[in-house]
Amino acid sequence: MQLDDSNRITIVEVAQYAGVSTATVSRVINKTGPVLPETAAKVYAAIEALNYKPNAAARGLASRRTNAIGLLVDEINSEFFQPMLRGIEVTARASGMSLLISSTGGMDKATPPYPLGENNTDGLIIFADSLPQEEILRLHKIGLPMVLLHRSSPPNLNIPCVTVENKIGARRMVDYLIEERGYRKIAFLEGPDSHEDAYWRKLGYQESLAAHNIPFDPKLVSLGGFDEAQAHLSVSHWVEQGLKAKVIFAADDDSAIGAMIALKEAELRIPEDIALVGFDDIRLAAYLDPPLTTVRAPIEQAARIAVEQLVKVIHGEEVELKTLLPTELVIRRSCGCC
């Protein structure tokens, strides 16, 4: 009689039982790195207590090395990706690893296989929503090293993640607009629902309004989608409807560029008629007309750290489970400051 694989004990459950990381369990099972004797004893005790049987895929991961890491993105379609890709490529090369990049955009994400995984990489950097949670769960169960970039670990999995202070950065921007510039009607171009960054940036916007006793008005929120064309469409519609806001906060700089184009097409002056601010501080932000006030996010630094973390996981070293990098305001002329 064949056992049902759905009832198989996983390496995650062994790690939780022993009170250690999955990387430590993997090192003990596959003898791929040093582990303290008392820690190894905990792992062996958990294996025996749970009757854990490593599957073939998990054992194979330890014995086969490609010396390559993979980067999965949904699509590469904006200025945001230039510093991110540079940070990943430079750090991977310095670590002696090749880099494979694949886009899952346009794929049916509910139907594997995916272009990168356990068969062609030693580990993956997974950007934002480029893989569904079900696939992340599967890869985690077989012990493939992973680091999530601009995405939190699914509950109870403890996958290392690297991101930035999205909520704090957005709140500081709105605080500045209210306290220093005197704006009360602040429109917001939100990012896509699938992006965690978008959720936190909108929450920062809402928290700042609440802290200053400004009612949240859903009519002042529209989709920017982290996309120039979408933001252009939303702002054009706002203008047609007679937008009363005095400033637009775009949840990313690409959306801010789309907003700027739409405002100029409507012959509205920035910042005299309406101010505009963004988030990320992409390379072009300082060269727009007028230069864009924005929240500077350490895009390249986050990418470098993600690779460094992944290499450590591949070699069985302990890493920080969550790296949250600070953001800062960059004040330029588009907000009406000068």
C-alpha positions, 0 to 999 in steps of 0.5 A, spaced: 500 500 500 502 506 497 503 512 503 499 518 501 504 524 500 500 529 502 501 526 509 508 526 509 512 530 514 516 535 511 523 539 513 519 545 515 515 541 521 522 537 523 525 544 524 519 547 528 519 541 532 527 541 533 527 549 534 532 550 529 532 553 522 530 549 515 537 550 513 540 547 519 536 541 518 538 540 511 546 541 513 545 535 519 541 531 514 546 532 508 552 533 512 553 539 508 556 544 513 558 544 521 553 544 526 554 544 534 553 537 536 547 539 541 543 542 535 545 536 531 542 531 537 535 536 537 535 535 529 536 527 530 531 527 535 526 530 531 527 526 525 526 520 530 520 522 533 516 525 527 519 519 523 521 524 517 523 521 511 527 526 506 524 525 499 529 524 493 528 532 491 531 534 497 537 529 498 538 531 490 539 539 492 544 538 497 549 533 492 548 537 486 551 544 485 549 549 479 553 555 481 548 559 479 542 563 482 536 565 479 532 571 479 524 571 478 520 577 476 513 578 474 516 583 468 521 588 467 518 594 465 520 600 468 526 604 471 526 601 478 529 595 475 535 598 473 539 599 480 535 592 482 538 588 477 545 592 477 545 590 485 543 583 484 548 582 478 554 585 481 553 581 488 552 575 484 558 575 480 563 577 486 560 571 490 562 566 484 555 565 482 552 565 475 545 569 475 539 566 471 533 571 470 526 569 468 520 573 467 513 570 469 509 575 466 504 572 462 504 565 464 499 562 468 502 562 475 497 556 477 500 551 472 507 549 473 513 548 471 516 555 472 522 557 468 527 557 474 527 552 480 531 546 483 533 543 477 537 549 474 539 553 480 542 553 487 537 558 490 532 563 488 531 570 489 523 571 488 521 578 487 514 581 489 509 577 486 512 573 481 511 566 484 504 564 487 505 562 494 503 555 493 510 554 489 514 558 494 511 552 499 513 547 495 520 549 494 521 551 501 518 543 503 524 540 498 529 545 501 531 550 496 534 556 498 530 562 497 530 569 499 524 574 498 525 581 495 520 586 497 515 580 499 514 578 506 515 570 508 508 566 508 506 565 515 510 560 519 515 559 513 521 563 516 524 565 509 529 570 509 526 577 506 529 584 504 524 590 503 524 597 505 520 602 510 514 603 505 509 605 510 514 609 514 516 612 508 509 614 505 507 617 512 513 621 512 511 624 505 504 625 507 506 628 514 511 633 510 506 635 505 501 637 511 505 640 516 510 643 511 507 645 505 500 646 508 496 641 503 490 638 506 487 635 499 492 630 497 490 625 492 493 618 492 495 613 486 496 607 489 500 601 486 497 594 484 493 590 489 498 584 488 504 588 491 506 588 498 509 595 497 503 598 495 499 595 501 504 599 506 505 605 502 497 606 502 497 604 509 502 610 510 498 615 506 492 613 510 495 613 517 498 620 516 491 623 514 488 620 520 493 623 525 492 630 522 484 629 523 483 629 515 478 624 513 480 619 508 476 620 501 476 614 496 474 619 491 482 622 492 484 615 491 485 611 484 490 606 481 497 608 478 499 601 478 506 602 478 505 604 471 506 610 467 500 608 462 495 607 468 497 613 472 496 617 466 489 614 464 487 615 472 490 622 472 487 624 465 480 622 468 481 626 475 482 632 471 476 631 466 472 630 473 475 636 476 480 634 481 480 638 487 486 636 490 492 640 491 497 635 490 498 628 488 502 623 491 504 617 486 506 610 490 512 610 485 516 614 480 513 611 474 506 613 476 509 620 478 511 620 471 505 618 468 501 623 472 506 629 470 505 627 463 497 628 464 497 634 468 502 637 462 497 635 457 491 638 461 496 645 461 496 644 469 502 647 472 507 643 476 507 645 482 503 652 481 496 649 479 497 642 483 504 639 486 506 632 485 510 627 489 513 620 488 516 614 491 523 610 490 527 616 487 529 612 480 535 615 476 530 620 472 526 623 478 532 629 479 532 630 471 524 631 470 521 638 469 520 640 474 525 635 478 520 630 482 520 630 490 520 623 492 521 618 497 528 615 496 528 607 497 535 603 497 533 599 491 540 597 489 542 596 496 536 591 497 538 587 491 545 586 494 543 584 501 538 579 498 544 576 494 548 576 500 543 572 504 541 567 499 549 565 498 549 564 506 543 560 505 546 556 500 552 555 504 548 553 510 549 559 514 544 563 519 541 569 516 537 575 518 529 573 517 527 580 515 531 586 513 528 592 513 532 598 510 530 605 511 527 610 506 528 618 506 525 624 503 528 627 497 525 634 497 525 637 490 521 643 486 515 639 484 512 639 491 512 647 491 518 647 496 522 653 492 
